[in-house]
């Protein structure tokens, strides 16, 4: 028999109240309320560090229908502050399912709410913009708003420090690399010509045999970024967001990846300084927050979007090829094209609102994208950008010979 769950309420800072039933752990949680329009991938969303400090509202009405699985995580824990769904499934149907979404949240101590009108919440956020919210079992709106008023506002504190690694480590794979999805990813990498030697094992190859070492500066890295690099024959070392350029260079990398992550890039002067010091030394690729950090390192500015881009269906045009790709995105800030320095040019744009989705340096081997080329569970349209980055690394290695 299903567990009897008590009442719960989502209260937004404008006083809007959405009643429902408790989902996951009992408790009170606050955060910036955002919505994601993807139809699948709820576990990947929950474990995406870019959702640190936020309460997530998936717009798809049924959540949990295929359960949860160790192979579907994008970090070592659930990263969202809270979870809001229209309906959660208590009887998932999938051969690899290890439990329900309710149990998954409960085991991780994350509070959520089910049975609310997520369409109404989404419409509210689209018109009014993202706002702070609180999930509480207390229906006293005044008390909830008082608690919310006394809570830190998203964008006014550094979230990256909460989601980045504390220690440097070599990425040697995880349960995701034993899944069918990884074998498919590796197959796509081979089709691009970048993963032909992976089966021989990282570290077992001669240094002259297409050996590449990439240091990932972790602002909130998704594991599929690490898997995508490994699938292309890269040795991967992950360092914290506080790593200096000297620390990164001490690993003798052939390239550096600046990862995605949560929060306002204007709070990351340390990361901007590191990127600036690395810019003329080796190939760089920035994804999402990493893209914004690189842009700021060259003097560009960023701004907060009205309700952000979050979902697996955002159309992006590659200005070099003219092709339009369906992309996965998760960000609330964007690079301002006004005042963009001369040495950077826009490489990709969002066709919904014309915002900057990618940059490249005119002279240096530096490329950035605002969206997620490592999208998991998909779409896979933009995985070619990892091939492009590996191409920059190989060109740099050839120049050293």
Residue pairs with C-beta under 8 A, 6 or more apart in sequence:
2 90
3 102
5 21
5 22
5 23
5 102
5 114
6 21
6 22
6 26
6 137
7 19
7 20
7 21
7 22
7 137
7 139
8 19
8 20
8 21
8 22
8 23
8 111
8 112
8 113
8 135
8 136
8 137
9 17
9 18
9 19
9 20
9 113
9 135
9 136
9 137
9 138
9 139
9 144
10 17
10 18
10 20
10 33
10 55
10 84
10 113
10 116
10 121
10 133
10 134
10 135
11 17
11 18
11 133
11 134
11 136
11 141
11 144
11 145
11 148
12 18
12 33
12 124
12 131
12 132
12 133
13 131
13 132
13 133
13 145
13 148
14 128
14 131
15 141
15 145
16 124
17 139
17 141
18 84
18 113
18 116
18 117
18 120
18 121
19 115
19 116
19 139
20 84
20 113
20 114
20 115
20 116
21 113
21 114
21 115
22 111
22 112
22 113
22 114
22 137
23 83
23 85
23 88
23 101
23 102
23 105
23 111
23 112
23 113
23 114
24 83
24 102
24 104
24 105
24 106
24 108
24 110
24 111
24 112
25 105
25 106
25 108
25 109
25 110
25 111
26 111
26 137
27 109
27 111
28 111
28 134
28 135
28 136
28 137
28 138
28 147
29 55
29 81
29 82
29 110
29 111
29 134
29 135
30 55
30 81
30 82
30 132
30 133
30 134
30 135
30 147
30 148
30 151
31 53
31 54
31 55
31 80
31 81
31 82
31 132
31 133
31 154
32 53
32 54
32 55
32 130
32 131
32 132
32 133
32 153
32 154
32 155
32 332
33 54
33 55
33 57
33 84
33 121
33 125
33 130
33 131
33 132
33 133
34 51
34 54
34 55
34 56
34 57
34 125
34 130
34 307
34 308
34 310
34 332
35 56
35 57
35 58
35 59
35 118
35 121
35 122
35 125
35 307
35 310
36 45
36 56
36 57
36 58
36 59
36 310
36 311
36 330
37 59
37 60
37 310
37 311
37 312
37 313
38 45
38 58
38 60
38 311
38 312
38 313
38 328
39 60
39 312
40 60
40 312
40 377
40 378
41 312
41 376
41 377
41 378
42 58
42 60
42 63
42 64
42 101
43 68
43 69
43 72
43 73
43 101
43 104
44 72
44 73
44 74
44 376
44 377
45 51
45 56
45 58
45 80
46 56
46 78
46 79
46 80
46 83
46 104
46 105
46 110
47 73
47 74
47 75
47 77
47 78
47 79
48 74
48 75
48 79
48 220
48 222
48 330
49 74
49 75
49 79
49 163
49 219
49 220
49 221
49 222
49 260
49 261
49 262
50 79
50 220
50 222
50 260
50 261
50 262
50 288
50 289
50 330
50 331
51 79
51 80
51 262
51 330
52 79
52 80
52 81
52 159
52 160
52 162
52 163
52 220
52 261
52 262
52 263
53 81
53 154
53 157
53 159
53 162
53 262
53 263
54 80
54 81
54 154
54 262
55 80
55 81
55 82
55 83
55 84
55 133
55 135
56 80
56 82
56 83
56 84
57 84
57 85
57 118
57 121
57 122
57 125
58 85
58 118
59 118
59 119
59 122
59 311
61 86
61 87
61 118
62 86
62 87
62 89
63 85
63 86
63 87
63 88
63 89
63 101
64 85
64 88
64 89
64 90
64 92
64 100
64 101
64 102
65 89
65 92
65 93
66 92
66 93
66 94
66 97
67 92
67 93
67 94
67 96
67 97
67 98
67 99
67 100
67 101
68 92
68 97
68 98
68 99
68 100
68 101
68 103
68 104
69 94
69 96
69 97
69 98
70 98
70 175
71 96
71 175
71 176
71 178
71 179
71 181
72 176
72 376
72 377
73 175
73 176
73 223
74 222
74 223
74 224
74 376
75 163
75 220
75 221
75 222
75 223
77 108
78 104
78 105
78 108
78 110
79 163
79 220
79 262
80 110
81 110
82 110
82 111
82 112
82 113
82 133
82 135
83 105
83 110
83 111
83 112
83 113
84 112
84 113
84 116
84 118
84 121
84 135
85 101
85 112
85 113
85 114
85 116
85 118
86 114
86 115
86 116
86 117
86 118
86 119
87 114
87 115
88 100
88 101
88 102
88 114
89 100
89 101
90 100
90 102
91 100
92 99
92 100
92 101
99 107
102 114
105 111
105 112
111 135
112 135
113 135
125 131
125 307
126 307
129 306
129 307
130 306
130 307
130 308
130 332
132 148
132 151
132 153
132 154
133 148
134 144
134 145
134 147
134 148
134 151
136 144
136 147
138 144
154 263
155 263
155 264
155 304
157 263
157 267
158 263
158 267
158 268
159 220
159 261
159 262
159 263
160 219
160 220
160 241
160 261
160 262
160 263
160 267
160 268
160 271
160 289
161 241
161 242
163 219
163 220
163 261
163 262
164 218
164 219
164 220
164 240
164 241
164 242
164 261
165 218
165 238
165 239
165 240
166 240
167 240
168 237
168 238
168 239
168 240
168 243
169 237
169 238
170 235
170 236
170 237
170 238
171 216
171 226
171 229
171 230
171 236
171 237
171 238
172 202
173 227
173 230
174 223
174 227
176 182
176 223
176 224
176 227
177 227
177 230
181 376
181 377
182 227
182 231
185 224
185 227
185 228
185 231
185 380
185 383
186 195
186 198
186 231
188 380
188 383
189 195
189 198
189 228
189 231
189 232
189 383
189 386
189 387
190 196
190 198
192 232
192 383
192 384
192 387
193 387
194 231
194 232
194 233
194 386
194 387
194 390
195 231
195 232
195 233
196 233
197 205
197 209
197 210
197 233
198 230
198 231
198 232
198 233
202 230
202 233
202 234
202 235
203 235
205 211
210 233
210 394
211 233
211 235
212 232
212 233
212 234
212 235
212 254
212 255
212 390
212 393
212 394
212 397
213 234
213 235
213 236
213 237
213 251
213 252
213 253
213 254
213 255
214 229
214 234
214 235
214 236
214 237
214 253
214 254
214 255
214 256
214 257
214 393
215 237
215 238
215 239
215 248
215 251
215 253
215 255
215 256
215 257
216 225
216 226
216 229
216 236
216 237
216 238
216 239
216 256
216 257
216 259
217 239
217 241
217 243
217 248
217 256
217 257
217 258
217 259
217 271
217 274
217 290
218 238
218 239
218 240
218 241
218 259
218 261
219 241
219 258
219 259
219 260
219 261
219 268
219 271
219 289
219 290
219 293
220 259
220 260
220 261
220 262
220 289
221 238
221 259
221 260
221 261
222 259
222 260
222 372
222 374
222 376
224 374
224 375
224 376
225 257
225 259
225 260
225 287
225 374
226 236
226 238
227 374
228 373
228 374
228 383
228 386
229 236
229 257
229 386
230 236
232 386
232 387
232 390
233 390
234 390
237 251
237 253
239 247
239 248
239 251
241 261
241 268
241 270
241 271
242 270
243 274
244 274
244 277
245 273
245 274
245 277
245 278
245 281
248 256
248 274
248 278
249 278
249 281
253 282
254 282
254 283
254 393
254 396
254 397
255 282
255 283
255 284
255 285
255 389
255 390
255 392
255 393
255 396
256 278
256 282
256 283
256 284
256 285
257 284
257 285
257 286
257 287
257 290
257 389
258 271
258 275
258 284
258 285
258 286
258 287
258 289
258 290
258 291
258 293
258 294
259 287
259 288
259 289
259 290
260 287
260 288
260 289
260 290
260 330
260 331
260 372
261 288
261 289
261 290
262 289
263 289
264 302
264 304
264 333
265 272
265 289
265 292
265 293
265 296
265 302
265 333
266 296
266 302
268 289
268 293
268 296
271 293
272 293
272 296
272 297
273 297
275 284
275 286
275 293
275 294
275 296
275 297
276 297
276 298
278 284
279 294
279 297
279 298
279 361
279 364
279 366
280 364
282 365
282 396
283 365
283 366
283 389
283 392
283 393
283 396
284 294
284 364
284 365
284 366
284 367
285 366
285 367
285 368
285 385
285 389
285 392
286 292
286 293
286 294
286 295
286 367
286 368
286 369
287 368
287 369
287 372
287 373
287 374
288 329
288 330
288 331
288 369
288 370
288 371
288 372
289 331
290 368
291 335
291 358
291 359
291 368
291 369
291 370
292 302
292 333
292 334
292 335
292 370
294 359
294 366
294 368
295 302
295 335
295 340
295 344
295 359
295 368
296 302
298 341
298 343
298 344
298 361
299 339
299 341
300 335
300 336
300 339
300 340
300 341
300 344
301 335
301 336
301 339
302 333
302 334
302 335
302 336
303 333
303 334
303 336
304 332
304 333
305 331
305 332
305 333
305 334
305 355
308 330
308 331
308 332
309 329
309 330
309 331
309 350
309 352
309 355
309 370
309 371
310 329
310 330
310 331
311 328
311 329
312 326
312 327
312 328
312 375
312 378
312 379
313 326
314 326
314 327
314 328
314 329
314 350
314 352
314 371
315 324
315 325
315 326
315 327
315 350
315 351
315 352
316 324
316 325
316 326
316 327
316 348
316 349
316 350
316 351
316 357
316 358
316 371
316 382
317 323
317 324
317 325
317 348
317 349
317 351
318 324
318 325
318 347
318 348
318 358
319 346
319 347
319 348
319 349
320 347
324 351
325 379
325 381
325 382
326 379
326 381
327 357
327 371
327 372
327 375
327 379
327 381
327 382
328 371
328 372
328 375
328 378
328 379
329 370
329 371
329 372
330 372
331 370
331 371
334 355
334 356
334 370
335 355
335 356
335 359
335 370
336 356
337 346
337 356
340 346
340 356
340 359
342 362
343 361
343 362
343 363
343 364
344 359
344 360
344 361
344 362
345 359
345 360
345 362
346 356
346 358
346 359
347 358
347 359
347 360
347 367
347 368
347 369
348 356
348 357
348 358
348 369
348 370
348 371
349 355
349 356
349 357
349 358
350 356
350 357
350 370
355 370
356 370
357 369
357 370
357 371
358 367
358 368
358 369
358 370
359 366
359 367
359 368
360 366
360 367
360 368
361 367
365 392
365 395
365 396
367 385
367 388
367 389
367 392
369 382
369 385
371 382
372 382
373 382
373 383
373 384
373 385
373 386
374 383
374 386
375 382
